[in-house]
Amino acid sequence: MGKSLDEQETIINWLRCDDYAVIYTSDSTMITRFDKFVESGEWELIREDRANGAVIAKRYKAPKKLVFGRPGARRHAF
């Protein structure tokens, strides 16, 4: 049995001097998305947590440049 929506989370950690980030997620939607990055070879799966045989969380390692945030679309004030 998976976690409820209120319990699902994604946490991104990196050290300033490292070139990679470690991403933890228990969000089933994000697991699906991140597994595609693993399949493409961009990310690495480093741990899978299970409860009663079901995957409840995963940890990934990814190049920091692929995770770093970017600004959203700018809105023009007229």
N, CA, C and O atoms as a Tripos MOL2 file, in Angstrom:
@<TRIPOS>MOLECULE
protein
  312   311    78     0     0
PROTEIN
NO_CHARGES

@<TRIPOS>ATOM
      1 N           0.8440   -1.1810    0.0000 N.3       1 MET1
      2 CA          0.0000    0.0000    0.0000 C.3       1 MET1
      3 C           0.8880    1.2420    0.0000 C.2       1 MET1
      4 O           1.7970    1.3510    0.8230 O.2       1 MET1
      5 N           0.6360    2.1720   -0.9070 N.am      2 GLY2
      6 CA          1.4220    3.3920   -1.0060 C.3       2 GLY2
      7 C           1.0240    4.4110    0.0450 C.2       2 GLY2
      8 O           0.1370    4.1790    0.8660 O.2       2 GLY2
      9 N           1.6980    5.5310   -0.0030 N.am      3 LYS3
     10 CA          1.4120    6.6140    0.9340 C.3       3 LYS3
     11 C           0.2420    7.4450    0.4180 C.2       3 LYS3
     12 O          -0.0110    7.5020   -0.7850 O.2       3 LYS3
     13 N          -0.4720    8.0920    1.3510 N.am      4 SER4
     14 CA         -1.5600    8.9860    0.9520 C.3       4 SER4
     15 C          -0.9550   10.2080    0.2660 C.2       4 SER4
     16 O           0.2430   10.4580    0.4000 O.2       4 SER4
     17 N          -1.7590   10.9670   -0.4620 N.am      5 LEU5
     18 CA         -1.2700   12.1540   -1.1640 C.3       5 LEU5
     19 C          -0.6400   13.1510   -0.2020 C.2       5 LEU5
     20 O           0.3480   13.8000   -0.5450 O.2       5 LEU5
     21 N          -1.1960   13.2790    0.9900 N.am      6 ASP6
     22 CA         -0.6480   14.2070    1.9780 C.3       6 ASP6
     23 C           0.7270   13.7900    2.4820 C.2       6 ASP6
     24 O           1.4780   14.6270    2.9840 O.2       6 ASP6
     25 N           1.0640   12.5230    2.3590 N.am      7 GLU7
     26 CA          2.3560   12.0230    2.8530 C.3       7 GLU7
     27 C           3.4270   11.9740    1.7620 C.2       7 GLU7
     28 O           4.6010   11.7640    2.0680 O.2       7 GLU7
     29 N           3.0510   12.1590    0.5120 N.am      8 GLN8
     30 CA          4.0140   12.0590   -0.5770 C.3       8 GLN8
     31 C           4.8310   13.3410   -0.6720 C.2       8 GLN8
     32 O           4.2890   14.4440   -0.6060 O.2       8 GLN8
     33 N           6.1500   13.1790   -0.8270 N.am      9 GLU9
     34 CA          7.0420   14.3340   -0.8700 C.3       9 GLU9
     35 C           8.2200   14.0730   -1.7780 C.2       9 GLU9
     36 O           8.5290   12.9270   -2.1020 O.2       9 GLU9
     37 N           8.8790   15.1510   -2.1900 N.am     10 THR10
     38 CA         10.1110   15.0730   -2.9710 C.3      10 THR10
     39 C          11.1020   16.0360   -2.3370 C.2      10 THR10
     40 O          10.7850   17.2010   -2.0950 O.2      10 THR10
     41 N          12.3050   15.5370   -2.0700 N.am     11 ILE11
     42 CA         13.3500   16.3400   -1.4260 C.3      11 ILE11
     43 C          14.6050   16.2710   -2.2830 C.2      11 ILE11
     44 O          15.0560   15.1860   -2.6510 O.2      11 ILE11
     45 N          15.1700   17.4390   -2.6010 N.am     12 ILE12
     46 CA         16.3950   17.5220   -3.3920 C.3      12 ILE12
     47 C          17.5060   18.0410   -2.4860 C.2      12 ILE12
     48 O          17.3640   19.0960   -1.8680 O.2      12 ILE12
     49 N          18.6120   17.3010   -2.4060 N.am     13 ASN13
     50 CA         19.7610   17.7030   -1.5930 C.3      13 ASN13
     51 C          21.0140   17.7310   -2.4460 C.2      13 ASN13
     52 O          21.2420   16.8430   -3.2670 O.2      13 ASN13
     53 N          21.8270   18.7640   -2.2440 N.am     14 TRP14
     54 CA         23.1510   18.7670   -2.8490 C.3      14 TRP14
     55 C          24.0820   19.6290   -2.0290 C.2      14 TRP14
     56 O          23.6610   20.5710   -1.3570 O.2      14 TRP14
     57 N          25.3500   19.2900   -2.0970 N.am     15 LEU15
     58 CA         26.3820   20.1040   -1.4840 C.3      15 LEU15
     59 C          26.9100   21.0480   -2.5470 C.2      15 LEU15
     60 O          27.0000   20.6850   -3.7200 O.2      15 LEU15
     61 N          27.2510   22.2320   -2.1470 N.am     16 ARG16
     62 CA         27.6730   23.2460   -3.1070 C.3      16 ARG16
     63 C          28.8530   22.7920   -3.9660 C.2      16 ARG16
     64 O          28.9140   23.1160   -5.1520 O.2      16 ARG16
     65 N          29.7790   22.0550   -3.3870 N.am     17 CYS17
     66 CA         30.9860   21.6610   -4.1200 C.3      17 CYS17
     67 C          30.7970   20.3860   -4.9530 C.2      17 CYS17
     68 O          31.7020   20.0140   -5.7000 O.2      17 CYS17
     69 N          29.6550   19.7130   -4.8440 N.am     18 ASP18
     70 CA         29.4120   18.4990   -5.6240 C.3      18 ASP18
     71 C          28.7660   18.8300   -6.9660 C.2      18 ASP18
     72 O          28.1050   19.8580   -7.1150 O.2      18 ASP18
     73 N          28.9660   17.9530   -7.9310 N.am     19 ASP19
     74 CA         28.3680   18.1170   -9.2550 C.3      19 ASP19
     75 C          27.0540   17.3510   -9.3880 C.2      19 ASP19
     76 O          26.4310   17.3680  -10.4500 O.2      19 ASP19
     77 N          26.6340   16.6860   -8.3260 N.am     20 TYR20
     78 CA         25.4190   15.8850   -8.3940 C.3      20 TYR20
     79 C          24.4790   16.2310   -7.2350 C.2      20 TYR20
     80 O          24.8840   16.8200   -6.2330 O.2      20 TYR20
     81 N          23.2340   15.8510   -7.4050 N.am     21 ALA21
     82 CA         22.2120   16.0100   -6.3740 C.3      21 ALA21
     83 C          21.6570   14.6290   -6.0280 C.2      21 ALA21
     84 O          21.6840   13.7170   -6.8550 O.2      21 ALA21
     85 N          21.1610   14.4860   -4.8210 N.am     22 VAL22
     86 CA         20.4520   13.2850   -4.4110 C.3      22 VAL22
     87 C          18.9930   13.6730   -4.2270 C.2      22 VAL22
     88 O          18.6720   14.6000   -3.4850 O.2      22 VAL22
     89 N          18.1280   12.9600   -4.9040 N.am     23 ILE23
     90 CA         16.7010   13.2640   -4.8850 C.3      23 ILE23
     91 C          15.9760   12.0970   -4.2300 C.2      23 ILE23
     92 O          16.1060   10.9500   -4.6600 O.2      23 ILE23
     93 N          15.2060   12.4030   -3.1810 N.am     24 TYR24
     94 CA         14.3620   11.4120   -2.5130 C.3      24 TYR24
     95 C          12.9250   11.7460   -2.8760 C.2      24 TYR24
     96 O          12.5290   12.9110   -2.8290 O.2      24 TYR24
     97 N          12.1480   10.7450   -3.2340 N.am     25 THR25
     98 CA         10.7230   10.9920   -3.4620 C.3      25 THR25
     99 C           9.8900    9.7900   -3.0380 C.2      25 THR25
    100 O          10.2560    8.6340   -3.2510 O.2      25 THR25
    101 N           8.7630   10.1140   -2.4320 N.am     26 SER26
    102 CA          7.7440    9.1050   -2.1520 C.3      26 SER26
    103 C           6.4820    9.4260   -2.9530 C.2      26 SER26
    104 O           5.4340    8.8120   -2.7530 O.2      26 SER26
    105 N           6.5970   10.3950   -3.8600 N.am     27 ASP27
    106 CA          5.4940   10.8160   -4.7330 C.3      27 ASP27
    107 C           5.4560    9.8740   -5.9410 C.2      27 ASP27
    108 O           6.3970    9.8340   -6.7340 O.2      27 ASP27
    109 N           4.3790    9.1300   -6.0710 N.am     28 SER28
    110 CA          4.2900    8.1140   -7.1220 C.3      28 SER28
    111 C           4.3920    8.7120   -8.5280 C.2      28 SER28
    112 O           4.9470    8.0770   -9.4250 O.2      28 SER28
    113 N           3.8710    9.9090   -8.7300 N.am     29 THR29
    114 CA          3.9660   10.5650  -10.0360 C.3      29 THR29
    115 C           5.4220   10.9130  -10.3490 C.2      29 THR29
    116 O           5.8770   10.7260  -11.4780 O.2      29 THR29
    117 N           6.1450   11.4140   -9.3590 N.am     30 MET30
    118 CA          7.5430   11.7760   -9.5670 C.3      30 MET30
    119 C           8.4010   10.5260   -9.7690 C.2      30 MET30
    120 O           9.3570   10.5570  -10.5440 O.2      30 MET30
    121 N           8.0780    9.4380   -9.0900 N.am     31 ILE31
    122 CA          8.8130    8.1890   -9.2890 C.3      31 ILE31
    123 C           8.7060    7.7630  -10.7520 C.2      31 ILE31
    124 O           9.7040    7.3750  -11.3610 O.2      31 ILE31
    125 N           7.5100    7.8330  -11.3140 N.am     32 THR32
    126 CA          7.3180    7.4780  -12.7190 C.3      32 THR32
    127 C           8.1730    8.3600  -13.6180 C.2      32 THR32
    128 O           8.8350    7.8630  -14.5300 O.2      32 THR32
    129 N           8.1610    9.6660  -13.3660 N.am     33 ARG33
    130 CA          8.9440   10.6090  -14.1750 C.3      33 ARG33
    131 C          10.4440   10.3520  -14.0120 C.2      33 ARG33
    132 O          11.1720   10.2900  -15.0030 O.2      33 ARG33
    133 N          10.9070   10.2030  -12.7720 N.am     34 PHE34
    134 CA         12.3350   10.0310  -12.5250 C.3      34 PHE34
    135 C          12.8470    8.6960  -13.0520 C.2      34 PHE34
    136 O          13.9940    8.6090  -13.4910 O.2      34 PHE34
    137 N          12.0150    7.6520  -13.0160 N.am     35 ASP35
    138 CA         12.4260    6.3590  -13.5740 C.3      35 ASP35
    139 C          12.7240    6.4820  -15.0760 C.2      35 ASP35
    140 O          13.5840    5.7700  -15.5940 O.2      35 ASP35
    141 N          12.0240    7.3730  -15.7690 N.am     36 LYS36
    142 CA         12.3080    7.6000  -17.1910 C.3      36 LYS36
    143 C          13.6810    8.2310  -17.3770 C.2      36 LYS36
    144 O          14.3710    7.9360  -18.3530 O.2      36 LYS36
    145 N          14.0890    9.1080  -16.4400 N.am     37 PHE37
    146 CA         15.4310    9.6870  -16.4980 C.3      37 PHE37
    147 C          16.4870    8.6030  -16.2750 C.2      37 PHE37
    148 O          17.5570    8.6370  -16.8830 O.2      37 PHE37
    149 N          16.1810    7.6400  -15.4000 N.am     38 VAL38
    150 CA         17.1060    6.5180  -15.1590 C.3      38 VAL38
    151 C          17.2180    5.6710  -16.4290 C.2      38 VAL38
    152 O          18.3200    5.2900  -16.8250 O.2      38 VAL38
    153 N          16.0940    5.3790  -17.0600 N.am     39 GLU39
    154 CA         16.0960    4.5850  -18.2900 C.3      39 GLU39
    155 C          16.9020    5.2530  -19.4000 C.2      39 GLU39
    156 O          17.5380    4.5710  -20.2040 O.2      39 GLU39
    157 N          16.8760    6.5880  -19.4470 N.am     40 SER40
    158 CA         17.6130    7.3140  -20.4870 C.3      40 SER40
    159 C          19.1020    7.4160  -20.1680 C.2      40 SER40
    160 O          19.8920    7.8310  -21.0160 O.2      40 SER40
    161 N          19.4840    7.0430  -18.9570 N.am     41 GLY41
    162 CA         20.8890    7.0860  -18.5690 C.3      41 GLY41
    163 C          21.3260    8.4060  -17.9560 C.2      41 GLY41
    164 O          22.4960    8.5650  -17.6080 O.2      41 GLY41
    165 N          20.4000    9.3650  -17.8160 N.am     42 GLU42
    166 CA         20.7450   10.6720  -17.2540 C.3      42 GLU42
    167 C          20.8840   10.6240  -15.7340 C.2      42 GLU42
    168 O          21.7190   11.3260  -15.1640 O.2      42 GLU42
    169 N          20.0680    9.7990  -15.0770 N.am     43 TRP43
    170 CA         20.0540    9.6950  -13.6150 C.3      43 TRP43
    171 C          20.4150    8.2670  -13.2160 C.2      43 TRP43
    172 O          20.4350    7.3600  -14.0480 O.2      43 TRP43
    173 N          20.7010    8.0880  -11.9260 N.am     44 GLU44
    174 CA         21.0320    6.7720  -11.3740 C.3      44 GLU44
    175 C          20.1060    6.4990  -10.1880 C.2      44 GLU44
    176 O          19.9520    7.3470   -9.3090 O.2      44 GLU44
    177 N          19.4930    5.3220  -10.1650 N.am     45 LEU45
    178 CA         18.6930    4.8940   -9.0200 C.3      45 LEU45
    179 C          19.6580    4.3740   -7.9680 C.2      45 LEU45
    180 O          20.4460    3.4690   -8.2430 O.2      45 LEU45
    181 N          19.6050    4.9320   -6.7690 N.am     46 ILE46
    182 CA         20.5510    4.4870   -5.7390 C.3      46 ILE46
    183 C          19.8900    3.7230   -4.5990 C.2      46 ILE46
    184 O          20.5760    3.0340   -3.8430 O.2      46 ILE46
    185 N          18.5690    3.8310   -4.4600 N.am     47 ARG47
    186 CA         17.8960    3.0760   -3.4010 C.3      47 ARG47
    187 C          16.4050    3.0200   -3.6840 C.2      47 ARG47
    188 O          15.8130    3.9530   -4.2280 O.2      47 ARG47
    189 N          15.8190    1.8950   -3.2960 N.am     48 GLU48
    190 CA         14.3830    1.6980   -3.4430 C.3      48 GLU48
    191 C          13.8460    1.2170   -2.1030 C.2      48 GLU48
    192 O          14.3190    0.2080   -1.5810 O.2      48 GLU48
    193 N          12.8710    1.9150   -1.5390 N.am     49 ASP49
    194 CA         12.2600    1.5280   -0.2670 C.3      49 ASP49
    195 C          10.9340    0.8310   -0.5470 C.2      49 ASP49
    196 O          10.1350    1.2850   -1.3660 O.2      49 ASP49
    197 N          10.7160   -0.2880    0.1560 N.am     50 ARG50
    198 CA          9.4970   -1.0700   -0.0440 C.3      50 ARG50
    199 C           8.8060   -1.3400    1.2850 C.2      50 ARG50
    200 O           9.4410   -1.4130    2.3370 O.2      50 ARG50
    201 N           7.5070   -1.4840    1.2090 N.am     51 ALA51
    202 CA          6.6920   -1.9060    2.3490 C.3      51 ALA51
    203 C           5.6880   -2.9160    1.8270 C.2      51 ALA51
    204 O           4.9370   -2.6360    0.8920 O.2      51 ALA51
    205 N           5.6790   -4.0760    2.4270 N.am     52 ASN52
    206 CA          4.7810   -5.1490    1.9900 C.3      52 ASN52
    207 C           4.9220   -5.4410    0.5020 C.2      52 ASN52
    208 O           3.9370   -5.7420   -0.1720 O.2      52 ASN52
    209 N           6.1440   -5.3530   -0.0070 N.am     53 GLY53
    210 CA          6.4260   -5.6620   -1.3980 C.3      53 GLY53
    211 C           6.2030   -4.5320   -2.3820 C.2      53 GLY53
    212 O           6.6160   -4.6300   -3.5380 O.2      53 GLY53
    213 N           5.5580   -3.4590   -1.9470 N.am     54 ALA54
    214 CA          5.2710   -2.3200   -2.8450 C.3      54 ALA54
    215 C           6.3300   -1.2340   -2.6710 C.2      54 ALA54
    216 O           6.7920   -0.9790   -1.5590 O.2      54 ALA54
    217 N           6.7100   -0.5990   -3.7760 N.am     55 VAL55
    218 CA          7.6590    0.5130   -3.7210 C.3      55 VAL55
    219 C           6.9510    1.7120   -3.0910 C.2      55 VAL55
    220 O           5.8750    2.1110   -3.5370 O.2      55 VAL55
    221 N           7.5640    2.2820   -2.0500 N.am     56 ILE56
    222 CA          6.9680    3.4460   -1.3950 C.3      56 ILE56
    223 C           7.8340    4.6950   -1.5460 C.2      56 ILE56
    224 O           7.3570    5.8070   -1.3190 O.2      56 ILE56
    225 N           9.1030    4.5220   -1.9270 N.am     57 ALA57
    226 CA          9.9900    5.6670   -2.1070 C.3      57 ALA57
    227 C          11.2270    5.2240   -2.8750 C.2      57 ALA57
    228 O          11.5850    4.0460   -2.8870 O.2      57 ALA57
    229 N          11.8790    6.2070   -3.5230 N.am     58 LYS58
    230 CA         13.1250    5.9390   -4.2240 C.3      58 LYS58
    231 C          14.0730    7.1080   -4.0250 C.2      58 LYS58
    232 O          13.6600    8.2440   -3.7930 O.2      58 LYS58
    233 N          15.3680    6.7900   -4.1240 N.am     59 ARG59
    234 CA         16.4110    7.8190   -4.0880 C.3      59 ARG59
    235 C          17.2020    7.7290   -5.3840 C.2      59 ARG59
    236 O          17.5450    6.6460   -5.8570 O.2      59 ARG59
    237 N          17.4800    8.8980   -5.9400 N.am     60 TYR60
    238 CA         18.1830    8.9880   -7.2100 C.3      60 TYR60
    239 C          19.4020    9.8930   -7.0540 C.2      60 TYR60
    240 O          19.4650   10.7380   -6.1600 O.2      60 TYR60
    241 N          20.3650    9.6910   -7.9490 N.am     61 LYS61
    242 CA         21.5170   10.5740   -8.0520 C.3      61 LYS61
    243 C          21.4800   11.1580   -9.4580 C.2      61 LYS61
    244 O          21.3420   10.4350  -10.4450 O.2      61 LYS61
    245 N          21.6080   12.4960   -9.5320 N.am     62 ALA62
    246 CA         21.5000   13.1660  -10.8270 C.3      62 ALA62
    247 C          22.4990   14.3060  -10.9110 C.2      62 ALA62
    248 O          22.8270   14.9230   -9.8980 O.2      62 ALA62
    249 N          22.9860   14.5900  -12.1180 N.am     63 PRO63
    250 CA         23.8480   15.7610  -12.2820 C.3      63 PRO63
    251 C          23.0870   17.0130  -11.8280 C.2      63 PRO63
    252 O          21.9330   17.2240  -12.1990 O.2      63 PRO63
    253 N          23.7470   17.8170  -11.0340 N.am     64 LYS64
    254 CA         23.1010   19.0100  -10.4870 C.3      64 LYS64
    255 C          22.5790   19.9290  -11.5870 C.2      64 LYS64
    256 O          21.5430   20.5720  -11.4190 O.2      64 LYS64
    257 N          23.2850   19.9920  -12.6980 N.am     65 LYS65
    258 CA         22.8570   20.8760  -13.7860 C.3      65 LYS65
    259 C          21.5120   20.4540  -14.3850 C.2      65 LYS65
    260 O          20.8310   21.2730  -15.0000 O.2      65 LYS65
    261 N          21.1220   19.1870  -14.2120 N.am     66 LEU66
    262 CA         19.8300   18.7220  -14.7120 C.3      66 LEU66
    263 C          18.7040   18.9570  -13.7140 C.2      66 LEU66
    264 O          17.5320   18.8050  -14.0590 O.2      66 LEU66
    265 N          19.0390   19.3240  -12.4900 N.am     67 VAL67
    266 CA         18.0440   19.4930  -11.4380 C.3      67 VAL67
    267 C          17.8310   20.9500  -11.0850 C.2      67 VAL67
    268 O          16.7650   21.3240  -10.5950 O.2      67 VAL67
    269 N          18.8340   21.7750  -11.3280 N.am     68 PHE68
    270 CA         18.8110   23.1660  -10.8920 C.3      68 PHE68
    271 C          17.5790   23.8940  -11.4210 C.2      68 PHE68
    272 O          17.1940   23.7020  -12.5750 O.2      68 PHE68
    273 N          16.9610   24.7250  -10.5900 N.am     69 GLY69
    274 CA         15.7420   25.4460  -10.9590 C.3      69 GLY69
    275 C          15.9900   26.5040  -12.0170 C.2      69 GLY69
    276 O          17.1200   26.9430  -12.2310 O.2      69 GLY69
    277 N          14.9400   26.8920  -12.6570 N.am     70 ARG70
    278 CA         15.0130   27.9660  -13.6470 C.3      70 ARG70
    279 C          13.7900   28.8630  -13.4450 C.2      70 ARG70
    280 O          12.7570   28.4100  -12.9510 O.2      70 ARG70
    281 N          13.9110   30.1200  -13.8260 N.am     71 PRO71
    282 CA         12.7760   31.0280  -13.6330 C.3      71 PRO71
    283 C          11.6120   30.6650  -14.5530 C.2      71 PRO71
    284 O          11.7990   30.1100  -15.6360 O.2      71 PRO71
    285 N          10.4200   30.9900  -14.0950 N.am     72 GLY72
    286 CA          9.2340   30.7560  -14.9100 C.3      72 GLY72
    287 C           9.0970   31.8180  -15.9750 C.2      72 GLY72
    288 O           9.9360   32.7130  -16.0840 O.2      72 GLY72
    289 N           8.0480   31.7220  -16.7560 N.am     73 ALA73
    290 CA          7.7970   32.6940  -17.8190 C.3      73 ALA73
    291 C           7.5590   34.0710  -17.2010 C.2      73 ALA73
    292 O           6.8710   34.2040  -16.1890 O.2      73 ALA73
    293 N           8.1240   35.0550  -17.8100 N.am     74 ARG74
    294 CA          7.9440   36.4230  -17.3150 C.3      74 ARG74
    295 C           6.6140   36.9780  -17.8060 C.2      74 ARG74
    296 O           6.1780   36.7070  -18.9240 O.2      74 ARG74
    297 N           6.0020   37.7400  -16.9600 N.am     75 ARG75
    298 CA          4.7520   38.3990  -17.3210 C.3      75 ARG75
    299 C           5.0380   39.8600  -17.5760 C.2      75 ARG75
    300 O           5.7630   40.5110  -16.8220 O.2      75 ARG75
    301 N           4.4720   40.3540  -18.6240 N.am     76 HIS76
    302 CA          4.6770   41.7540  -18.9750 C.3      76 HIS76
    303 C           3.5800   42.5980  -18.3380 C.2      76 HIS76
    304 O           2.3980   42.2680  -18.4330 O.2      76 HIS76
    305 N           3.9750   43.6810  -17.6930 N.am     77 ALA77
    306 CA          3.0010   44.6140  -17.1270 C.3      77 ALA77
    307 C           2.7900   45.7500  -18.1190 C.2      77 ALA77
    308 O           3.7230   46.4960  -18.4190 O.2      77 ALA77
    309 N           1.6000   45.8830  -18.6160 N.am     78 PHE78
    310 CA          1.3020   46.9470  -19.5870 C.3      78 PHE78
    311 C           0.4020   47.9700  -18.9610 C.2      78 PHE78
    312 O           0.0330   48.9480  -19.6110 O.2      78 PHE78
@<TRIPOS>BOND
     1     1     2 1
     2     2     3 1
     3     3     4 2
     4     3     5 am
     5     5     6 1
     6     6     7 1
     7     7     8 2
     8     7     9 am
     9     9    10 1
    10    10    11 1
    11    11    12 2
    12    11    13 am
    13    13    14 1
    14    14    15 1
    15    15    16 2
    16    15    17 am
    17    17    18 1
    18    18    19 1
    19    19    20 2
    20    19    21 am
    21    21    22 1
    22    22    23 1
    23    23    24 2
    24    23    25 am
    25    25    26 1
    26    26    27 1
    27    27    28 2
    28    27    29 am
    29    29    30 1
    30    30    31 1
    31    31    32 2
    32    31    33 am
    33    33    34 1
    34    34    35 1
    35    35    36 2
    36    35    37 am
    37    37    38 1
    38    38    39 1
    39    39    40 2
    40    39    41 am
    41    41    42 1
    42    42    43 1
    43    43    44 2
    44    43    45 am
    45    45    46 1
    46    46    47 1
    47    47    48 2
    48    47    49 am
    49    49    50 1
    50    50    51 1
    51    51    52 2
    52    51    53 am
    53    53    54 1
    54    54    55 1
    55    55    56 2
    56    55    57 am
    57    57    58 1
    58    58    59 1
    59    59    60 2
    60    59    61 am
    61    61    62 1
    62    62    63 1
    63    63    64 2
    64    63    65 am
    65    65    66 1
    66    66    67 1
    67    67    68 2
    68    67    69 am
    69    69    70 1
    70    70    71 1
    71    71    72 2
    72    71    73 am
    73    73    74 1
    74    74    75 1
    75    75    76 2
    76    75    77 am
    77    77    78 1
    78    78    79 1
    79    79    80 2
    80    79    81 am
    81    81    82 1
    82    82    83 1
    83    83    84 2
    84    83    85 am
    85    85    86 1
    86    86    87 1
    87    87    88 2
    88    87    89 am
    89    89    90 1
    90    90    91 1
    91    91    92 2
    92    91    93 am
    93    93    94 1
    94    94    95 1
    95    95    96 2
    96    95    97 am
    97    97    98 1
    98    98    99 1
    99    99   100 2
   100    99   101 am
   101   101   102 1
   102   102   103 1
   103   103   104 2
   104   103   105 am
   105   105   106 1
   106   106   107 1
   107   107   108 2
   108   107   109 am
   109   109   110 1
   110   110   111 1
   111   111   112 2
   112   111   113 am
   113   113   114 1
   114   114   115 1
   115   115   116 2
   116   115   117 am
   117   117   118 1
   118   118   119 1
   119   119   120 2
   120   119   121 am
   121   121   122 1
   122   122   123 1
   123   123   124 2
   124   123   125 am
   125   125   126 1
   126   126   127 1
   127   127   128 2
   128   127   129 am
   129   129   130 1
   130   130   131 1
   131   131   132 2
   132   131   133 am
   133   133   134 1
   134   134   135 1
   135   135   136 2
   136   135   137 am
   137   137   138 1
   138   138   139 1
   139   139   140 2
   140   139   141 am
   141   141   142 1
   142   142   143 1
   143   143   144 2
   144   143   145 am
   145   145   146 1
   146   146   147 1
   147   147   148 2
   148   147   149 am
   149   149   150 1
   150   150   151 1
   151   151   152 2
   152   151   153 am
   153   153   154 1
   154   154   155 1
   155   155   156 2
   156   155   157 am
   157   157   158 1
   158   158   159 1
   159   159   160 2
   160   159   161 am
   161   161   162 1
   162   162   163 1
   163   163   164 2
   164   163   165 am
   165   165   166 1
   166   166   167 1
   167   167   168 2
   168   167   169 am
   169   169   170 1
   170   170   171 1
   171   171   172 2
   172   171   173 am
   173   173   174 1
   174   174   175 1
   175   175   176 2
   176   175   177 am
   177   177   178 1
   178   178   179 1
   179   179   180 2
   180   179   181 am
   181   181   182 1
   182   182   183 1
   183   183   184 2
   184   183   185 am
   185   185   186 1
   186   186   187 1
   187   187   188 2
   188   187   189 am
   189   189   190 1
   190   190   191 1
   191   191   192 2
   192   191   193 am
   193   193   194 1
   194   194   195 1
   195   195   196 2
   196   195   197 am
   197   197   198 1
   198   198   199 1
   199   199   200 2
   200   199   201 am
   201   201   202 1
   202   202   203 1
   203   203   204 2
   204   203   205 am
   205   205   206 1
   206   206   207 1
   207   207   208 2
   208   207   209 am
   209   209   210 1
   210   210   211 1
   211   211   212 2
   212   211   213 am
   213   213   214 1
   214   214   215 1
   215   215   216 2
   216   215   217 am
   217   217   218 1
   218   218   219 1
   219   219   220 2
   220   219   221 am
   221   221   222 1
   222   222   223 1
   223   223   224 2
   224   223   225 am
   225   225   226 1
   226   226   227 1
   227   227   228 2
   228   227   229 am
   229   229   230 1
   230   230   231 1
   231   231   232 2
   232   231   233 am
   233   233   234 1
   234   234   235 1
   235   235   236 2
   236   235   237 am
   237   237   238 1
   238   238   239 1
   239   239   240 2
   240   239   241 am
   241   241   242 1
   242   242   243 1
   243   243   244 2
   244   243   245 am
   245   245   246 1
   246   246   247 1
   247   247   248 2
   248   247   249 am
   249   249   250 1
   250   250   251 1
   251   251   252 2
   252   251   253 am
   253   253   254 1
   254   254   255 1
   255   255   256 2
   256   255   257 am
   257   257   258 1
   258   258   259 1
   259   259   260 2
   260   259   261 am
   261   261   262 1
   262   262   263 1
   263   263   264 2
   264   263   265 am
   265   265   266 1
   266   266   267 1
   267   267   268 2
   268   267   269 am
   269   269   270 1
   270   270   271 1
   271   271   272 2
   272   271   273 am
   273   273   274 1
   274   274   275 1
   275   275   276 2
   276   275   277 am
   277   277   278 1
   278   278   279 1
   279   279   280 2
   280   279   281 am
   281   281   282 1
   282   282   283 1
   283   283   284 2
   284   283   285 am
   285   285   286 1
   286   286   287 1
   287   287   288 2
   288   287   289 am
   289   289   290 1
   290   290   291 1
   291   291   292 2
   292   291   293 am
   293   293   294 1
   294   294   295 1
   295   295   296 2
   296   295   297 am
   297   297   298 1
   298   298   299 1
   299   299   300 2
   300   299   301 am
   301   301   302 1
   302   302   303 1
   303   303   304 2
   304   303   305 am
   305   305   306 1
   306   306   307 1
   307   307   308 2
   308   307   309 am
   309   309   310 1
   310   310   311 1
   311   311   312 2
@<TRIPOS>SUBSTRUCTURE
     1 MET1         2 RESIDUE 1 A MET
     2 GLY2         6 RESIDUE 1 A GLY
     3 LYS3        10 RESIDUE 1 A LYS
     4 SER4        14 RESIDUE 1 A SER
     5 LEU5        18 RESIDUE 1 A LEU
     6 ASP6        22 RESIDUE 1 A ASP
     7 GLU7        26 RESIDUE 1 A GLU
     8 GLN8        30 RESIDUE 1 A GLN
     9 GLU9        34 RESIDUE 1 A GLU
    10 THR10       38 RESIDUE 1 A THR
    11 ILE11       42 RESIDUE 1 A ILE
    12 ILE12       46 RESIDUE 1 A ILE
    13 ASN13       50 RESIDUE 1 A ASN
    14 TRP14       54 RESIDUE 1 A TRP
    15 LEU15       58 RESIDUE 1 A LEU
    16 ARG16       62 RESIDUE 1 A ARG
    17 CYS17       66 RESIDUE 1 A CYS
    18 ASP18       70 RESIDUE 1 A ASP
    19 ASP19       74 RESIDUE 1 A ASP
    20 TYR20       78 RESIDUE 1 A TYR
    21 ALA21       82 RESIDUE 1 A ALA
    22 VAL22       86 RESIDUE 1 A VAL
    23 ILE23       90 RESIDUE 1 A ILE
    24 TYR24       94 RESIDUE 1 A TYR
    25 THR25       98 RESIDUE 1 A THR
    26 SER26      102 RESIDUE 1 A SER
    27 ASP27      106 RESIDUE 1 A ASP
    28 SER28      110 RESIDUE 1 A SER
    29 THR29      114 RESIDUE 1 A THR
    30 MET30      118 RESIDUE 1 A MET
    31 ILE31      122 RESIDUE 1 A ILE
    32 THR32      126 RESIDUE 1 A THR
    33 ARG33      130 RESIDUE 1 A ARG
    34 PHE34      134 RESIDUE 1 A PHE
    35 ASP35      138 RESIDUE 1 A ASP
    36 LYS36      142 RESIDUE 1 A LYS
    37 PHE37      146 RESIDUE 1 A PHE
    38 VAL38      150 RESIDUE 1 A VAL
    39 GLU39      154 RESIDUE 1 A GLU
    40 SER40      158 RESIDUE 1 A SER
    41 GLY41      162 RESIDUE 1 A GLY
    42 GLU42      166 RESIDUE 1 A GLU
    43 TRP43      170 RESIDUE 1 A TRP
    44 GLU44      174 RESIDUE 1 A GLU
    45 LEU45      178 RESIDUE 1 A LEU
    46 ILE46      182 RESIDUE 1 A ILE
    47 ARG47      186 RESIDUE 1 A ARG
    48 GLU48      190 RESIDUE 1 A GLU
    49 ASP49      194 RESIDUE 1 A ASP
    50 ARG50      198 RESIDUE 1 A ARG
    51 ALA51      202 RESIDUE 1 A ALA
    52 ASN52      206 RESIDUE 1 A ASN
    53 GLY53      210 RESIDUE 1 A GLY
    54 ALA54      214 RESIDUE 1 A ALA
    55 VAL55      218 RESIDUE 1 A VAL
    56 ILE56      222 RESIDUE 1 A ILE
    57 ALA57      226 RESIDUE 1 A ALA
    58 LYS58      230 RESIDUE 1 A LYS
    59 ARG59      234 RESIDUE 1 A ARG
    60 TYR60      238 RESIDUE 1 A TYR
    61 LYS61      242 RESIDUE 1 A LYS
    62 ALA62      246 RESIDUE 1 A ALA
    63 PRO63      250 RESIDUE 1 A PRO
    64 LYS64      254 RESIDUE 1 A LYS
    65 LYS65      258 RESIDUE 1 A LYS
    66 LEU66      262 RESIDUE 1 A LEU
    67 VAL67      266 RESIDUE 1 A VAL
    68 PHE68      270 RESIDUE 1 A PHE
    69 GLY69      274 RESIDUE 1 A GLY
    70 ARG70      278 RESIDUE 1 A ARG
    71 PRO71      282 RESIDUE 1 A PRO
    72 GLY72      286 RESIDUE 1 A GLY
    73 ALA73      290 RESIDUE 1 A ALA
    74 ARG74      294 RESIDUE 1 A ARG
    75 ARG75      298 RESIDUE 1 A ARG
    76 HIS76      302 RESIDUE 1 A HIS
    77 ALA77      306 RESIDUE 1 A ALA
    78 PHE78      310 RESIDUE 1 A PHE
